[in-house]
Amino acid sequence: MSKKKAKFKILLFYFYTDISHPHGLRDQMELVCSGLGLTGRFIISKEGINATLEGLNKRVEKFVKILKSDPRFAQTHFKISDGDGKAFPKLNVKLRDEIVSGHLADEDVDPNQITGKYIYADQLHQWYEEGKEFYVVDMRNDYEQKSGYFKDSILSNFANFRDLPEILEELKDLKDKTIVTVCTGGVRCEKASGFLVDNGFNDVYQLYGGIVTYMEAYPNQNFLGKLYVFDGRITMGFNTEDEDHVIVGKCEVCDKECDDYVNCDNLSCNRHFIACEECCVDGIKCPKSFGGCKVKNA
């Protein structure tokens, strides 16, 4: 029996390019997206665009055509996955200083000037198969890594991307080794890989299209667990019912194997953490491992 085609699609994309009039582009994208009934987050800055959107199949396809008709965004790589119409409550199109928050001040880098070399999913998979010496450096925040990561990867363990400089000490012996930076969809690695190059690392790659692209091509191969995503799904995986699927996460309450995130019931907190079904029977509250919920209900 063929798999039923999903009615909704989720679109993940970014593109670094100079935008001279971001306000005008913001107004244009807000009009286009709302006209197509799309929901999600769309960030626009002078350095480019970064978005995750959800909508009906045909409308998502139409949006892609509209965006690619703009010469500035013709080469944008779109990651498309199945949705359920509930990934986002509404549409937010915002202007920001950066399309991914780094706040690295003088240490920040322009991906249009300096960045790591692209490595595609097929080539990275081949490297794993060949046993090539290389080091995967996970550039996501620590809470994103709890539900899944590449095997044998170096986990950043920073709470925010702006803490990127803290990883230099851990990587100092790898300046002449092959490094592959990875993140969810690729946008953070554009800057993170360039940051490493700018700090004297000589053979730096970034995974083109991010972890989601690799998982789609090679489900349950080398990437262990589920991928944390920034929408209503919270995590996503491919062929998670297969015996090859490995659960690497643990319930923050009872330590049982689990890779499903939940939201704290406290509306003033709304924190994400991993919790099993049994520990959520009487409600979802921040576990003691986080020091409990530190805010009061509004």
N, C-alpha and C positions, 0 to 999 in steps of 0.2 A: 504494500500500500504506500503510495507516495505521500510525502509529508505535506500537510496543508500549508499553503503560503500565508505568511503573516500579513495581516491587514495594515499594520503600522511598521515603519522603519525608523531606526535611530541613526543619525548622521553625525559622525565625529570628524572634525577637520581643523586645520590651521594653515596659515601661510604667512611667512615673514616677507614683507615688502614695504617700501616706503610709501606712506599714505599722507599726502600733503593736506588733505581736508577731511580728517576723521569725523568731524561733526556731520558733514554732508553724507558720508557713507553710512553713518549710524542711522540717520533719518531714512535713507534709502532702504537699508536692510530691515529696519523696523516695519516699513511699509510693505516690503515684499513678503517677509515672514508672516506678518499678521494676515495679509491677504490670502496666503496659502494655508492658514490655520495651523502653522507650526508653533510648537512650544519648545522651551529650552533656554540655554544661556548663550549669548553671542557677545564676545568682547572685541572691541575695536580700539586700536591705538595707532599712533604714528608709525609703529614698527610692524603692524600687520593685523591679522584677524585670528580668532580662536573660538570655536563654537562646538556645542553639542545640541542637536535639534532633533525633535521627533515629529512625525506627521504621517498622514496616509501615504501609501506607496507612490501613487502617481504625483502627489504634490511634492514629495521629497525629490523625485526624479526631475520635476519641473524646476525646483529650486537649484539643483545642481547645474542644470543647463543655463539658468539665468546667471549664476555666479561665474561659471566658466566662460560666459560670453564677454565678461570683463577681462581685457588683456592682462590686467594685474594679477588675476587669480586663475588664469587658464591652466596652469600647471598644478593646481591644488590636488592633493591626494585625499580622497574621501574614503573613510571607513564606514561601512554600512552594515548594521546588524538588525535583527528582528526586535520589534517593540510591541507593547501592549496598549499604547495610548495613555499610559499613566506615569511615564518616566519623569515628566515635569508638570507642575500645576499651572504654569503660565509661561509667557514669553518675556525674557529680559534681554534687551539689547543695550549694552553699556559702553561708555568710554572709559578707558583706563590708561595709565602711563605705560604699562607693559601688558602684553597679551598673556603672559604667565608671570605671576608675581615673584620677582627675585630679590629686588631691593639690595643689590650687591654693590651699589654706589660705584666707586672708582674701579671696582673689580668686575663690573658687568661687561659683557661682550656683545657685540653685534653679530648675529648669525649670518648676516649678509657679507660680513668681512672675515670672520673667523669661526670655524665650526669643524666638527669631526667628519671623517669620511662616512658615507652611507654604506651600511651593510644590509642586504636584503634577507628576508626570512629564509629563502632557499640556501643562501650561502652560509648563514649562521647555523642552520641545521646540518649542512655538510661539515662544517667545522666540528660540531659535536660528534658526528659519525666518524670522522677521521681521527678524533682524539687530539686535534691541534691544541697547542698551548695558547690560551687566551683567557682573559679575565672579564667576566660580566660584572659591571658595576650598576647596581640598581639605584636610580636617581629619584625614586619616589619617596614620599614621606613615610615615616615608620609605620603609621597605622594602616597604610595601604598595603604594606608588605606582609601583614599578618595572615592574610588569607591565601597568598600565593606568591611565588617567586621562581626564577630560574634556578635549577639545581647548581650548587657550588658557587652561586653568585655572592658578590660582596654587597651586603645590605648597608645602605647609607646610615640608617638609624638617626637621621635628623628629623625634627618635628615639623620643620618648615623648609621650603626650598631656599629661602634666604640664608639658611645655615650651611649652604653648599661648601663654603671655604673650610669647614670643619673636617671634611673628608680628606683633605690634602695630606695630613699627617699619616692617616691609615694607608694611603696609596703611594707614599713616598718611594718605596722600593720597586715600584712598577713603571717608572718613567721610561724605561726602554723595552717594556713588554707590550703585547697587544691587548688593548682595552676596548670593550664594547659597552657603551652606556645604553641603558634601557629605561623606558618609562611607559606610561599607559598608551598614549597615542603618538608620541614622538616629539611633542612641542617642547618639553623641558630639556630633552637631550640636545636640541639645537644649541641651547646656551650652555648646558652642562658640559658637553663635549668640547665646545669652544673654550670654555673656562679651563679645562684640563690642558688643552693645547697651549693656551696662553701662559700656563704655569709650568711649561717645560716637558709635558708628556709627548712622546714622539710618535706613537702609533695608536691613535684614538679613532674609534668608529662609533657610529650611533645607529641603532636599529631603525631602519626606515619603516614608517608606519606604526612604530611602537609595538608593545607586547601583544595588543589585540590582533594585529596583523599576523604575527607569528602563531598565536594560538589558533586562529582560524585555519591556517595552512597545515599546522601540525598539532592537532589537539592531543593533550596529555603526553606530549613528547618534549621533555626537557623543562618546560614550564610546569611547575607543580602547583596544584590547587586551583583556586579561582582568582580572577582578576577583579580588584576593586575598581569601580567606576563611579563617576560623579553624576549619577542620575538615580531615579527611583528604584532601579534594580539593585543598586549598591554593589553587587558582585555579578560577574558573568563567567560562564564556562562553556566549553564545547564538549559534547559527548560525556557529560559528567556521570552517566549511568554505567559507562564502560568500566571493566575491571582495572584498566590502566589508570583510571583517575585516582590521584593521590590526594588525601586531605591533609594539609599541613597546618591549618589553623586549629586553635583550641578555644573552647568556651571560656570566656573571661571570668565566669562565675565558678564552674565546677571542674575546669581543666579537661573536659571531654573533647575528643576530636570533633571539630566542627568548622565549617568555612562559610557560615551564613551570618551576615551582619544584621543588627537590629538597631532601631532608634530608641533612645531614652524617651520614656513617656512624658517626662518633664518638658513642656513646650518651651521653657526658657533655656533648656539645655540642648535637647535634640541630638545628643552625641551618638556617634556610631560606634558600636563595638560588637565583637563576636559573641554570640550566646546561643546555646542549644534550645530546642523547643521545650524541654522539661524545665529549664530555668526561667522560662518566660510565662509559665502558667499563671502566676500571681501578679503579672505586670512586669514591665521592663524598666529597670532602674540601673543607673551606673554602678558597676561592681566595685568592691572594695579595692581591687587592684588599681583603680583609677583614683582612689581616695574617696569614693562615693560621689554622688552628685553634689557639686559645689555651688549650685544656684538654686534659689527657691522658685516654686511655681509662680508665674505672674498672676 
